């Protein structure tokens, strides 16, 4: 894996487009749909460009961008939406990080040996 982030998905309010990285095609359709909804919802509410990307250590990060002269971007709203996504989708985000670490970084999935029972 390179030392640069791997983009999972993103949306662009300027071009009104959604992007999903084909490298992650193995994710279940329901998760891919949920990612699309999250990204598109974010740019509809806040504007600009929103991306979800994996850092080289497997951490899932959110990145936002705006055109230099775009005065319609809501920076406070952007922060609040990211906080809301992190809180409401915590389990999904943690699962995506685990998926990336196991299937792309080759780490062991230690959750099987945790002794937890349902």
PDB file as gemmi writes it, atoms N, CA and C in Angstrom:
CRYST1    1.000    1.000    1.000  90.00  90.00  90.00 P 1                      
ATOM      1  N   UNK A   1       0.849  -1.181   0.000  1.00  0.00           N  
ATOM      2  CA  UNK A   1       0.000   0.000   0.000  1.00  0.00           C  
ATOM      3  C   UNK A   1       0.886   1.233   0.000  1.00  0.00           C  
ATOM      4  N   UNK A   2       0.550   2.184  -0.785  1.00  0.00           N  
ATOM      5  CA  UNK A   2       1.310   3.420  -0.867  1.00  0.00           C  
ATOM      6  C   UNK A   2       1.078   4.265   0.378  1.00  0.00           C  
ATOM      7  N   UNK A   3       1.897   5.303   0.527  1.00  0.00           N  
ATOM      8  CA  UNK A   3       1.763   6.185   1.681  1.00  0.00           C  
ATOM      9  C   UNK A   3       0.780   7.313   1.451  1.00  0.00           C  
ATOM     10  N   UNK A   4      -0.035   7.209   0.435  1.00  0.00           N  
ATOM     11  CA  UNK A   4      -1.052   8.238   0.216  1.00  0.00           C  
ATOM     12  C   UNK A   4      -2.424   7.633   0.505  1.00  0.00           C  
ATOM     13  N   UNK A   5      -3.388   8.485   0.834  1.00  0.00           N  
ATOM     14  CA  UNK A   5      -4.729   7.971   1.161  1.00  0.00           C  
ATOM     15  C   UNK A   5      -5.390   7.266  -0.028  1.00  0.00           C  
ATOM     16  N   UNK A   6      -6.232   6.294   0.292  1.00  0.00           N  
ATOM     17  CA  UNK A   6      -7.032   5.601  -0.718  1.00  0.00           C  
ATOM     18  C   UNK A   6      -8.460   6.110  -0.600  1.00  0.00           C  
ATOM     19  N   UNK A   7      -8.936   6.789  -1.622  1.00  0.00           N  
ATOM     20  CA  UNK A   7     -10.289   7.339  -1.593  1.00  0.00           C  
ATOM     21  C   UNK A   7     -11.291   6.193  -1.688  1.00  0.00           C  
ATOM     22  N   UNK A   8     -12.224   6.154  -0.763  1.00  0.00           N  
ATOM     23  CA  UNK A   8     -13.302   5.171  -0.781  1.00  0.00           C  
ATOM     24  C   UNK A   8     -14.444   5.674  -1.655  1.00  0.00           C  
ATOM     25  N   UNK A   9     -14.896   6.896  -1.381  1.00  0.00           N  
ATOM     26  CA  UNK A   9     -15.999   7.471  -2.137  1.00  0.00           C  
ATOM     27  C   UNK A   9     -16.056   8.968  -1.874  1.00  0.00           C  
ATOM     28  N   UNK A  10     -16.886   9.640  -2.648  1.00  0.00           N  
ATOM     29  CA  UNK A  10     -17.023  11.075  -2.454  1.00  0.00           C  
ATOM     30  C   UNK A  10     -18.132  11.638  -3.319  1.00  0.00           C  
ATOM     31  N   UNK A  11     -18.469  12.878  -3.039  1.00  0.00           N  
ATOM     32  CA  UNK A  11     -19.492  13.575  -3.817  1.00  0.00           C  
ATOM     33  C   UNK A  11     -19.036  15.010  -4.030  1.00  0.00           C  
ATOM     34  N   UNK A  12     -19.503  15.576  -5.142  1.00  0.00           N  
ATOM     35  CA  UNK A  12     -19.102  16.919  -5.539  1.00  0.00           C  
ATOM     36  C   UNK A  12     -20.356  17.736  -5.825  1.00  0.00           C  
ATOM     37  N   UNK A  13     -20.562  18.793  -5.047  1.00  0.00           N  
ATOM     38  CA  UNK A  13     -21.744  19.639  -5.233  1.00  0.00           C  
ATOM     39  C   UNK A  13     -21.645  20.464  -6.508  1.00  0.00           C  
ATOM     40  N   UNK A  14     -20.427  20.767  -6.957  1.00  0.00           N  
ATOM     41  CA  UNK A  14     -20.241  21.607  -8.137  1.00  0.00           C  
ATOM     42  C   UNK A  14     -20.616  20.866  -9.421  1.00  0.00           C  
ATOM     43  N   UNK A  15     -20.212  19.599  -9.504  1.00  0.00           N  
ATOM     44  CA  UNK A  15     -20.516  18.806 -10.699  1.00  0.00           C  
ATOM     45  C   UNK A  15     -21.753  17.936 -10.505  1.00  0.00           C  
ATOM     46  N   UNK A  16     -22.258  17.891  -9.281  1.00  0.00           N  
ATOM     47  CA  UNK A  16     -23.397  17.058  -8.903  1.00  0.00           C  
ATOM     48  C   UNK A  16     -23.153  15.598  -9.271  1.00  0.00           C  
ATOM     49  N   UNK A  17     -21.974  15.110  -8.854  1.00  0.00           N  
ATOM     50  CA  UNK A  17     -21.603  13.724  -9.143  1.00  0.00           C  
ATOM     51  C   UNK A  17     -21.164  13.017  -7.875  1.00  0.00           C  
ATOM     52  N   UNK A  18     -21.347  11.689  -7.908  1.00  0.00           N  
ATOM     53  CA  UNK A  18     -20.907  10.809  -6.832  1.00  0.00           C  
ATOM     54  C   UNK A  18     -19.836   9.893  -7.403  1.00  0.00           C  
ATOM     55  N   UNK A  19     -18.810   9.599  -6.600  1.00  0.00           N  
ATOM     56  CA  UNK A  19     -17.730   8.721  -7.026  1.00  0.00           C  
ATOM     57  C   UNK A  19     -17.580   7.595  -6.013  1.00  0.00           C  
ATOM     58  N   UNK A  20     -17.455   6.363  -6.514  1.00  0.00           N  
ATOM     59  CA  UNK A  20     -17.140   5.217  -5.671  1.00  0.00           C  
ATOM     60  C   UNK A  20     -15.941   4.512  -6.283  1.00  0.00           C  
ATOM     61  N   UNK A  21     -14.913   4.281  -5.490  1.00  0.00           N  
ATOM     62  CA  UNK A  21     -13.688   3.649  -5.961  1.00  0.00           C  
ATOM     63  C   UNK A  21     -13.942   2.165  -6.230  1.00  0.00           C  
ATOM     64  N   UNK A  22     -13.736   1.747  -7.472  1.00  0.00           N  
ATOM     65  CA  UNK A  22     -13.978   0.360  -7.878  1.00  0.00           C  
ATOM     66  C   UNK A  22     -13.116  -0.647  -7.128  1.00  0.00           C  
ATOM     67  N   UNK A  23     -12.030  -0.198  -6.516  1.00  0.00           N  
ATOM     68  CA  UNK A  23     -11.191  -1.108  -5.734  1.00  0.00           C  
ATOM     69  C   UNK A  23     -11.965  -1.706  -4.561  1.00  0.00           C  
ATOM     70  N   UNK A  24     -13.046  -1.045  -4.163  1.00  0.00           N  
ATOM     71  CA  UNK A  24     -13.836  -1.506  -3.026  1.00  0.00           C  
ATOM     72  C   UNK A  24     -15.156  -2.132  -3.475  1.00  0.00           C  
ATOM     73  N   UNK A  25     -15.185  -2.625  -4.687  1.00  0.00           N  
ATOM     74  CA  UNK A  25     -16.387  -3.228  -5.261  1.00  0.00           C  
ATOM     75  C   UNK A  25     -16.864  -4.428  -4.443  1.00  0.00           C  
ATOM     76  N   UNK A  26     -15.979  -5.032  -3.664  1.00  0.00           N  
ATOM     77  CA  UNK A  26     -16.325  -6.196  -2.854  1.00  0.00           C  
ATOM     78  C   UNK A  26     -17.220  -5.897  -1.661  1.00  0.00           C  
ATOM     79  N   UNK A  27     -17.430  -4.633  -1.362  1.00  0.00           N  
ATOM     80  CA  UNK A  27     -18.331  -4.275  -0.262  1.00  0.00           C  
ATOM     81  C   UNK A  27     -19.767  -4.644  -0.629  1.00  0.00           C  
ATOM     82  N   UNK A  28     -20.567  -5.024   0.349  1.00  0.00           N  
ATOM     83  CA  UNK A  28     -21.978  -5.342   0.070  1.00  0.00           C  
ATOM     84  C   UNK A  28     -22.721  -4.145  -0.524  1.00  0.00           C  
ATOM     85  N   UNK A  29     -23.700  -4.430  -1.368  1.00  0.00           N  
ATOM     86  CA  UNK A  29     -24.470  -3.375  -2.041  1.00  0.00           C  
ATOM     87  C   UNK A  29     -25.132  -2.421  -1.053  1.00  0.00           C  
ATOM     88  N   UNK A  30     -25.646  -2.953   0.046  1.00  0.00           N  
ATOM     89  CA  UNK A  30     -26.298  -2.108   1.042  1.00  0.00           C  
ATOM     90  C   UNK A  30     -25.349  -1.075   1.634  1.00  0.00           C  
ATOM     91  N   UNK A  31     -24.117  -1.474   1.866  1.00  0.00           N  
ATOM     92  CA  UNK A  31     -23.120  -0.539   2.403  1.00  0.00           C  
ATOM     93  C   UNK A  31     -22.743   0.486   1.348  1.00  0.00           C  
ATOM     94  N   UNK A  32     -22.583   0.046   0.111  1.00  0.00           N  
ATOM     95  CA  UNK A  32     -22.256   0.999  -0.962  1.00  0.00           C  
ATOM     96  C   UNK A  32     -23.369   2.034  -1.123  1.00  0.00           C  
ATOM     97  N   UNK A  33     -24.607   1.593  -1.013  1.00  0.00           N  
ATOM     98  CA  UNK A  33     -25.743   2.516  -1.121  1.00  0.00           C  
ATOM     99  C   UNK A  33     -25.747   3.499   0.052  1.00  0.00           C  
ATOM    100  N   UNK A  34     -25.465   2.996   1.248  1.00  0.00           N  
ATOM    101  CA  UNK A  34     -25.420   3.863   2.424  1.00  0.00           C  
ATOM    102  C   UNK A  34     -24.303   4.907   2.298  1.00  0.00           C  
ATOM    103  N   UNK A  35     -23.163   4.508   1.761  1.00  0.00           N  
ATOM    104  CA  UNK A  35     -22.064   5.455   1.542  1.00  0.00           C  
ATOM    105  C   UNK A  35     -22.483   6.539   0.551  1.00  0.00           C  
ATOM    106  N   UNK A  36     -23.172   6.128  -0.504  1.00  0.00           N  
ATOM    107  CA  UNK A  36     -23.640   7.100  -1.495  1.00  0.00           C  
ATOM    108  C   UNK A  36     -24.601   8.099  -0.857  1.00  0.00           C  
ATOM    109  N   UNK A  37     -25.523   7.609  -0.074  1.00  0.00           N  
ATOM    110  CA  UNK A  37     -26.489   8.491   0.588  1.00  0.00           C  
ATOM    111  C   UNK A  37     -25.768   9.471   1.507  1.00  0.00           C  
ATOM    112  N   UNK A  38     -24.805   8.987   2.287  1.00  0.00           N  
ATOM    113  CA  UNK A  38     -24.075   9.859   3.207  1.00  0.00           C  
ATOM    114  C   UNK A  38     -23.326  10.958   2.464  1.00  0.00           C  
ATOM    115  N   UNK A  39     -22.640  10.597   1.395  1.00  0.00           N  
ATOM    116  CA  UNK A  39     -21.843  11.580   0.647  1.00  0.00           C  
ATOM    117  C   UNK A  39     -22.721  12.620  -0.044  1.00  0.00           C  
ATOM    118  N   UNK A  40     -23.752  12.156  -0.724  1.00  0.00           N  
ATOM    119  CA  UNK A  40     -24.632  13.074  -1.453  1.00  0.00           C  
ATOM    120  C   UNK A  40     -25.381  13.972  -0.472  1.00  0.00           C  
ATOM    121  N   UNK A  41     -25.856  13.403   0.624  1.00  0.00           N  
ATOM    122  CA  UNK A  41     -26.547  14.188   1.648  1.00  0.00           C  
ATOM    123  C   UNK A  41     -25.629  15.289   2.177  1.00  0.00           C  
ATOM    124  N   UNK A  42     -24.358  14.939   2.409  1.00  0.00           N  
ATOM    125  CA  UNK A  42     -23.411  15.920   2.945  1.00  0.00           C  
ATOM    126  C   UNK A  42     -23.270  17.119   2.013  1.00  0.00           C  
ATOM    127  N   UNK A  43     -23.020  16.872   0.719  1.00  0.00           N  
ATOM    128  CA  UNK A  43     -22.800  18.008  -0.193  1.00  0.00           C  
ATOM    129  C   UNK A  43     -24.090  18.772  -0.478  1.00  0.00           C  
ATOM    130  N   UNK A  44     -25.234  18.121  -0.378  1.00  0.00           N  
ATOM    131  CA  UNK A  44     -26.494  18.852  -0.540  1.00  0.00           C  
ATOM    132  C   UNK A  44     -26.725  19.799   0.626  1.00  0.00           C  
ATOM    133  N   UNK A  45     -26.331  19.382   1.812  1.00  0.00           N  
ATOM    134  CA  UNK A  45     -26.527  20.199   3.005  1.00  0.00           C  
ATOM    135  C   UNK A  45     -25.473  21.297   3.144  1.00  0.00           C  
ATOM    136  N   UNK A  46     -24.225  20.984   2.813  1.00  0.00           N  
ATOM    137  CA  UNK A  46     -23.104  21.874   3.108  1.00  0.00           C  
ATOM    138  C   UNK A  46     -22.501  22.500   1.856  1.00  0.00           C  
ATOM    139  N   UNK A  47     -22.479  21.742   0.760  1.00  0.00           N  
ATOM    140  CA  UNK A  47     -21.844  22.215  -0.468  1.00  0.00           C  
ATOM    141  C   UNK A  47     -20.420  21.698  -0.586  1.00  0.00           C  
ATOM    142  N   UNK A  48     -19.740  22.121  -1.634  1.00  0.00           N  
ATOM    143  CA  UNK A  48     -18.341  21.752  -1.836  1.00  0.00           C  
ATOM    144  C   UNK A  48     -18.150  20.317  -2.273  1.00  0.00           C  
ATOM    145  N   UNK A  49     -17.016  19.765  -1.858  1.00  0.00           N  
ATOM    146  CA  UNK A  49     -16.629  18.396  -2.188  1.00  0.00           C  
ATOM    147  C   UNK A  49     -16.406  17.653  -0.878  1.00  0.00           C  
ATOM    148  N   UNK A  50     -16.900  16.431  -0.810  1.00  0.00           N  
ATOM    149  CA  UNK A  50     -16.760  15.601   0.386  1.00  0.00           C  
ATOM    150  C   UNK A  50     -16.196  14.261  -0.030  1.00  0.00           C  
ATOM    151  N   UNK A  51     -15.149  13.809   0.667  1.00  0.00           N  
ATOM    152  CA  UNK A  51     -14.540  12.516   0.363  1.00  0.00           C  
ATOM    153  C   UNK A  51     -14.309  11.726   1.637  1.00  0.00           C  
ATOM    154  N   UNK A  52     -14.462  10.426   1.509  1.00  0.00           N  
ATOM    155  CA  UNK A  52     -14.111   9.503   2.579  1.00  0.00           C  
ATOM    156  C   UNK A  52     -12.897   8.741   2.073  1.00  0.00           C  
ATOM    157  N   UNK A  53     -11.819   8.759   2.860  1.00  0.00           N  
ATOM    158  CA  UNK A  53     -10.599   8.106   2.405  1.00  0.00           C  
ATOM    159  C   UNK A  53      -9.893   7.403   3.553  1.00  0.00           C  
ATOM    160  N   UNK A  54      -9.208   6.322   3.186  1.00  0.00           N  
ATOM    161  CA  UNK A  54      -8.439   5.562   4.159  1.00  0.00           C  
ATOM    162  C   UNK A  54      -7.014   6.087   4.176  1.00  0.00           C  
ATOM    163  N   UNK A  55      -6.523   6.383   5.365  1.00  0.00           N  
ATOM    164  CA  UNK A  55      -5.126   6.759   5.544  1.00  0.00           C  
ATOM    165  C   UNK A  55      -4.292   5.480   5.446  1.00  0.00           C  
ATOM    166  N   UNK A  56      -2.981   5.589   5.242  1.00  0.00           N  
ATOM    167  CA  UNK A  56      -2.144   4.386   5.119  1.00  0.00           C  
ATOM    168  C   UNK A  56      -2.231   3.424   6.309  1.00  0.00           C  
ATOM    169  N   UNK A  57      -2.594   3.919   7.494  1.00  0.00           N  
ATOM    170  CA  UNK A  57      -2.724   3.040   8.662  1.00  0.00           C  
ATOM    171  C   UNK A  57      -4.106   2.393   8.763  1.00  0.00           C  
ATOM    172  N   UNK A  58      -5.012   2.714   7.823  1.00  0.00           N  
ATOM    173  CA  UNK A  58      -6.344   2.119   7.813  1.00  0.00           C  
ATOM    174  C   UNK A  58      -7.421   2.965   8.461  1.00  0.00           C  
ATOM    175  N   UNK A  59      -7.059   4.117   8.974  1.00  0.00           N  
ATOM    176  CA  UNK A  59      -8.031   5.019   9.582  1.00  0.00           C  
ATOM    177  C   UNK A  59      -8.884   5.662   8.493  1.00  0.00           C  
ATOM    178  N   UNK A  60     -10.187   5.673   8.685  1.00  0.00           N  
ATOM    179  CA  UNK A  60     -11.097   6.299   7.731  1.00  0.00           C  
ATOM    180  C   UNK A  60     -11.258   7.768   8.095  1.00  0.00           C  
ATOM    181  N   UNK A  61     -10.918   8.626   7.173  1.00  0.00           N  
ATOM    182  CA  UNK A  61     -10.975  10.069   7.396  1.00  0.00           C  
ATOM    183  C   UNK A  61     -11.964  10.707   6.430  1.00  0.00           C  
ATOM    184  N   UNK A  62     -12.479  11.852   6.828  1.00  0.00           N  
ATOM    185  CA  UNK A  62     -13.352  12.651   5.969  1.00  0.00           C  
ATOM    186  C   UNK A  62     -12.564  13.874   5.521  1.00  0.00           C  
ATOM    187  N   UNK A  63     -12.712  14.206   4.259  1.00  0.00           N  
ATOM    188  CA  UNK A  63     -12.023  15.388   3.737  1.00  0.00           C  
ATOM    189  C   UNK A  63     -13.031  16.240   2.984  1.00  0.00           C  
ATOM    190  N   UNK A  64     -12.971  17.536   3.212  1.00  0.00           N  
ATOM    191  CA  UNK A  64     -13.847  18.465   2.507  1.00  0.00           C  
ATOM    192  C   UNK A  64     -12.992  19.477   1.764  1.00  0.00           C  
ATOM    193  N   UNK A  65     -13.515  19.936   0.644  1.00  0.00           N  
ATOM    194  CA  UNK A  65     -12.850  20.957  -0.157  1.00  0.00           C  
ATOM    195  C   UNK A  65     -13.914  21.911  -0.677  1.00  0.00           C  
ATOM    196  N   UNK A  66     -13.476  23.122  -0.960  1.00  0.00           N  
ATOM    197  CA  UNK A  66     -14.382  24.113  -1.540  1.00  0.00           C  
ATOM    198  C   UNK A  66     -13.595  24.956  -2.528  1.00  0.00           C  
ATOM    199  N   UNK A  67     -14.280  25.412  -3.567  1.00  0.00           N  
ATOM    200  CA  UNK A  67     -13.645  26.342  -4.493  1.00  0.00           C  
ATOM    201  C   UNK A  67     -13.239  27.586  -3.722  1.00  0.00           C  
ATOM    202  N   UNK A  68     -12.140  28.171  -4.127  1.00  0.00           N  
ATOM    203  CA  UNK A  68     -11.575  29.319  -3.423  1.00  0.00           C  
ATOM    204  C   UNK A  68     -12.568  30.463  -3.255  1.00  0.00           C  
ATOM    205  N   UNK A  69     -13.380  30.694  -4.261  1.00  0.00           N  
ATOM    206  CA  UNK A  69     -14.290  31.841  -4.227  1.00  0.00           C  
ATOM    207  C   UNK A  69     -15.736  31.457  -3.927  1.00  0.00           C  
ATOM    208  N   UNK A  70     -15.936  30.267  -3.374  1.00  0.00           N  
ATOM    209  CA  UNK A  70     -17.288  29.813  -3.060  1.00  0.00           C  
ATOM    210  C   UNK A  70     -17.679  30.311  -1.669  1.00  0.00           C  
ATOM    211  N   UNK A  71     -18.503  31.323  -1.630  1.00  0.00           N  
ATOM    212  CA  UNK A  71     -18.946  31.884  -0.359  1.00  0.00           C  
ATOM    213  C   UNK A  71     -20.142  31.178   0.236  1.00  0.00           C  
ATOM    214  N   UNK A  72     -20.671  30.187  -0.469  1.00  0.00           N  
ATOM    215  CA  UNK A  72     -21.867  29.505   0.026  1.00  0.00           C  
ATOM    216  C   UNK A  72     -21.548  28.311   0.924  1.00  0.00           C  
ATOM    217  N   UNK A  73     -20.277  27.984   1.078  1.00  0.00           N  
ATOM    218  CA  UNK A  73     -19.897  26.841   1.902  1.00  0.00           C  
ATOM    219  C   UNK A  73     -20.147  27.162   3.371  1.00  0.00           C  
ATOM    220  N   UNK A  74     -20.757  26.226   4.055  1.00  0.00           N  
ATOM    221  CA  UNK A  74     -21.054  26.371   5.471  1.00  0.00           C  
ATOM    222  C   UNK A  74     -20.000  25.592   6.263  1.00  0.00           C  
ATOM    223  N   UNK A  75     -18.927  26.267   6.683  1.00  0.00           N  
ATOM    224  CA  UNK A  75     -17.838  25.580   7.377  1.00  0.00           C  
ATOM    225  C   UNK A  75     -18.271  25.023   8.729  1.00  0.00           C  
ATOM    226  N   UNK A  76     -19.078  25.769   9.452  1.00  0.00           N  
ATOM    227  CA  UNK A  76     -19.572  25.278  10.742  1.00  0.00           C  
ATOM    228  C   UNK A  76     -20.508  24.094  10.511  1.00  0.00           C  
ATOM    229  N   UNK A  77     -21.379  24.219   9.510  1.00  0.00           N  
ATOM    230  CA  UNK A  77     -22.274  23.121   9.160  1.00  0.00           C  
ATOM    231  C   UNK A  77     -21.499  21.882   8.743  1.00  0.00           C  
ATOM    232  N   UNK A  78     -20.386  22.080   8.045  1.00  0.00           N  
ATOM    233  CA  UNK A  78     -19.537  20.977   7.620  1.00  0.00           C  
ATOM    234  C   UNK A  78     -19.005  20.217   8.831  1.00  0.00           C  
ATOM    235  N   UNK A  79     -18.490  20.946   9.782  1.00  0.00           N  
ATOM    236  CA  UNK A  79     -17.980  20.329  11.008  1.00  0.00           C  
ATOM    237  C   UNK A  79     -19.089  19.561  11.726  1.00  0.00           C  
ATOM    238  N   UNK A  80     -20.260  20.173  11.836  1.00  0.00           N  
ATOM    239  CA  UNK A  80     -21.375  19.538  12.543  1.00  0.00           C  
ATOM    240  C   UNK A  80     -21.885  18.296  11.816  1.00  0.00           C  
ATOM    241  N   UNK A  81     -21.917  18.331  10.484  1.00  0.00           N  
ATOM    242  CA  UNK A  81     -22.368  17.160   9.707  1.00  0.00           C  
ATOM    243  C   UNK A  81     -21.386  16.004   9.876  1.00  0.00           C  
ATOM    244  N   UNK A  82     -20.090  16.318   9.856  1.00  0.00           N  
ATOM    245  CA  UNK A  82     -19.084  15.269  10.045  1.00  0.00           C  
ATOM    246  C   UNK A  82     -19.232  14.658  11.434  1.00  0.00           C  
ATOM    247  N   UNK A  83     -19.430  15.489  12.427  1.00  0.00           N  
ATOM    248  CA  UNK A  83     -19.637  14.999  13.792  1.00  0.00           C  
ATOM    249  C   UNK A  83     -20.878  14.110  13.853  1.00  0.00           C  
ATOM    250  N   UNK A  84     -21.953  14.532  13.187  1.00  0.00           N  
ATOM    251  CA  UNK A  84     -23.191  13.755  13.163  1.00  0.00           C  
ATOM    252  C   UNK A  84     -22.973  12.404  12.487  1.00  0.00           C  
ATOM    253  N   UNK A  85     -22.274  12.390  11.364  1.00  0.00           N  
ATOM    254  CA  UNK A  85     -21.992  11.130  10.663  1.00  0.00           C  
ATOM    255  C   UNK A  85     -21.184  10.204  11.562  1.00  0.00           C  
ATOM    256  N   UNK A  86     -20.154  10.733  12.200  1.00  0.00           N  
ATOM    257  CA  UNK A  86     -19.307   9.915  13.082  1.00  0.00           C  
ATOM    258  C   UNK A  86     -20.115   9.307  14.232  1.00  0.00           C  
ATOM    259  N   UNK A  87     -21.057  10.062  14.775  1.00  0.00           N  
ATOM    260  CA  UNK A  87     -21.867   9.556  15.887  1.00  0.00           C  
ATOM    261  C   UNK A  87     -22.919   8.555  15.417  1.00  0.00           C  
ATOM    262  N   UNK A  88     -23.655   8.903  14.361  1.00  0.00           N  
ATOM    263  CA  UNK A  88     -24.766   8.065  13.911  1.00  0.00           C  
ATOM    264  C   UNK A  88     -24.315   6.824  13.150  1.00  0.00           C  
ATOM    265  N   UNK A  89     -23.168   6.873  12.533  1.00  0.00           N  
ATOM    266  CA  UNK A  89     -22.684   5.759  11.707  1.00  0.00           C  
ATOM    267  C   UNK A  89     -21.404   5.141  12.261  1.00  0.00           C  
ATOM    268  N   UNK A  90     -21.202   5.263  13.566  1.00  0.00           N  
ATOM    269  CA  UNK A  90     -19.972   4.788  14.190  1.00  0.00           C  
ATOM    270  C   UNK A  90     -19.698   3.316  13.876  1.00  0.00           C  
ATOM    271  N   UNK A  91     -20.710   2.476  14.008  1.00  0.00           N  
ATOM    272  CA  UNK A  91     -20.525   1.044  13.772  1.00  0.00           C  
ATOM    273  C   UNK A  91     -20.129   0.772  12.319  1.00  0.00           C  
ATOM    274  N   UNK A  92     -20.778   1.429  11.378  1.00  0.00           N  
ATOM    275  CA  UNK A  92     -20.442   1.269   9.964  1.00  0.00           C  
ATOM    276  C   UNK A  92     -19.011   1.722   9.700  1.00  0.00           C  
ATOM    277  N   UNK A  93     -18.630   2.865  10.234  1.00  0.00           N  
ATOM    278  CA  UNK A  93     -17.291   3.403  10.000  1.00  0.00           C  
ATOM    279  C   UNK A  93     -16.215   2.493  10.584  1.00  0.00           C  
ATOM    280  N   UNK A  94     -16.463   1.952  11.770  1.00  0.00           N  
ATOM    281  CA  UNK A  94     -15.513   1.016  12.372  1.00  0.00           C  
ATOM    282  C   UNK A  94     -15.410  -0.262  11.548  1.00  0.00           C  
ATOM    283  N   UNK A  95     -16.530  -0.734  11.015  1.00  0.00           N  
ATOM    284  CA  UNK A  95     -16.531  -1.933  10.171  1.00  0.00           C  
ATOM    285  C   UNK A  95     -15.749  -1.695   8.882  1.00  0.00           C  
ATOM    286  N   UNK A  96     -15.891  -0.511   8.300  1.00  0.00           N  
ATOM    287  CA  UNK A  96     -15.142  -0.181   7.087  1.00  0.00           C  
ATOM    288  C   UNK A  96     -13.644  -0.142   7.363  1.00  0.00           C  
ATOM    289  N   UNK A  97     -13.256   0.410   8.501  1.00  0.00           N  
ATOM    290  CA  UNK A  97     -11.833   0.434   8.865  1.00  0.00           C  
ATOM    291  C   UNK A  97     -11.303  -0.985   9.019  1.00  0.00           C  
ATOM    292  N   UNK A  98     -12.073  -1.850   9.681  1.00  0.00           N  
ATOM    293  CA  UNK A  98     -11.663  -3.237   9.861  1.00  0.00           C  
ATOM    294  C   UNK A  98     -11.541  -3.940   8.508  1.00  0.00           C  
ATOM    295  N   UNK A  99     -12.510  -3.734   7.639  1.00  0.00           N  
ATOM    296  CA  UNK A  99     -12.489  -4.304   6.287  1.00  0.00           C  
ATOM    297  C   UNK A  99     -11.204  -3.904   5.565  1.00  0.00           C  
ATOM    298  N   UNK A 100     -10.881  -2.626   5.605  1.00  0.00           N  
ATOM    299  CA  UNK A 100      -9.689  -2.127   4.917  1.00  0.00           C  
ATOM    300  C   UNK A 100      -8.420  -2.730   5.519  1.00  0.00           C  
ATOM    301  N   UNK A 101      -8.351  -2.775   6.839  1.00  0.00           N  
ATOM    302  CA  UNK A 101      -7.151  -3.289   7.496  1.00  0.00           C  
ATOM    303  C   UNK A 101      -6.930  -4.765   7.189  1.00  0.00           C  
ATOM    304  N   UNK A 102      -8.002  -5.543   7.137  1.00  0.00           N  
ATOM    305  CA  UNK A 102      -7.882  -6.977   6.883  1.00  0.00           C  
ATOM    306  C   UNK A 102      -7.630  -7.265   5.405  1.00  0.00           C  
ATOM    307  N   UNK A 103      -8.439  -6.687   4.512  1.00  0.00           N  
ATOM    308  CA  UNK A 103      -8.362  -7.041   3.101  1.00  0.00           C  
ATOM    309  C   UNK A 103      -7.331  -6.260   2.300  1.00  0.00           C  
ATOM    310  N   UNK A 104      -6.924  -5.100   2.770  1.00  0.00           N  
ATOM    311  CA  UNK A 104      -5.973  -4.288   2.007  1.00  0.00           C  
ATOM    312  C   UNK A 104      -4.619  -4.157   2.688  1.00  0.00           C  
ATOM    313  N   UNK A 105      -4.608  -4.176   4.010  1.00  0.00           N  
ATOM    314  CA  UNK A 105      -3.337  -4.067   4.721  1.00  0.00           C  
ATOM    315  C   UNK A 105      -2.838  -5.421   5.215  1.00  0.00           C  
ATOM    316  N   UNK A 106      -3.699  -6.444   5.127  1.00  0.00           N  
ATOM    317  CA  UNK A 106      -3.311  -7.796   5.513  1.00  0.00           C  
ATOM    318  C   UNK A 106      -3.186  -8.023   7.008  1.00  0.00           C  
ATOM    319  N   UNK A 107      -3.847  -7.200   7.803  1.00  0.00           N  
ATOM    320  CA  UNK A 107      -3.794  -7.375   9.252  1.00  0.00           C  
ATOM    321  C   UNK A 107      -4.704  -8.522   9.674  1.00  0.00           C  
ATOM    322  N   UNK A 108      -4.420  -9.067  10.849  1.00  0.00           N  
ATOM    323  CA  UNK A 108      -5.240 -10.137  11.406  1.00  0.00           C  
ATOM    324  C   UNK A 108      -6.537  -9.557  11.959  1.00  0.00           C  
ATOM    325  N   UNK A 109      -7.609 -10.304  11.813  1.00  0.00           N  
ATOM    326  CA  UNK A 109      -8.904  -9.891  12.371  1.00  0.00           C  
ATOM    327  C   UNK A 109      -9.004 -10.470  13.776  1.00  0.00           C  
ATOM    328  N   UNK A 110      -8.615  -9.691  14.777  1.00  0.00           N  
ATOM    329  CA  UNK A 110      -8.586 -10.190  16.148  1.00  0.00           C  
ATOM    330  C   UNK A 110      -9.954 -10.244  16.812  1.00  0.00           C  
ATOM    331  N   UNK A 111     -10.988  -9.754  16.144  1.00  0.00           N  
ATOM    332  CA  UNK A 111     -12.326  -9.783  16.741  1.00  0.00           C  
ATOM    333  C   UNK A 111     -12.838 -11.208  16.909  1.00  0.00           C  
ATOM    334  N   UNK A 112     -12.314 -12.162  16.139  1.00  0.00           N  
ATOM    335  CA  UNK A 112     -12.761 -13.547  16.248  1.00  0.00           C  
ATOM    336  C   UNK A 112     -12.273 -14.193  17.538  1.00  0.00           C  
ATOM    337  N   UNK A 113     -11.174 -13.691  18.080  1.00  0.00           N  
ATOM    338  CA  UNK A 113     -10.596 -14.265  19.284  1.00  0.00           C  
ATOM    339  C   UNK A 113     -10.901 -13.453  20.530  1.00  0.00           C  
ATOM    340  N   UNK A 114     -11.820 -12.523  20.451  1.00  0.00           N  
ATOM    341  CA  UNK A 114     -12.077 -11.631  21.578  1.00  0.00           C  
ATOM    342  C   UNK A 114     -12.870 -12.296  22.699  1.00  0.00           C  
ATOM    343  N   UNK A 115     -13.471 -13.443  22.432  1.00  0.00           N  
ATOM    344  CA  UNK A 115     -14.234 -14.140  23.452  1.00  0.00           C  
ATOM    345  C   UNK A 115     -15.625 -13.589  23.669  1.00  0.00           C  
ATOM    346  N   UNK A 116     -16.024 -12.628  22.881  1.00  0.00           N  
ATOM    347  CA  UNK A 116     -17.356 -12.051  23.027  1.00  0.00           C  
ATOM    348  C   UNK A 116     -18.392 -12.993  22.440  1.00  0.00           C  
ATOM    349  N   UNK A 117     -19.501 -13.114  23.142  1.00  0.00           N  
ATOM    350  CA  UNK A 117     -20.599 -13.931  22.645  1.00  0.00           C  
ATOM    351  C   UNK A 117     -21.844 -13.091  22.575  1.00  0.00           C  
ATOM    352  N   UNK A 118     -22.674 -13.394  21.606  1.00  0.00           N  
ATOM    353  CA  UNK A 118     -23.924 -12.633  21.448  1.00  0.00           C  
ATOM    354  C   UNK A 118     -25.058 -13.347  22.122  1.00  0.00           C  
TER     355      UNK A 118                                                      
END                                                                             
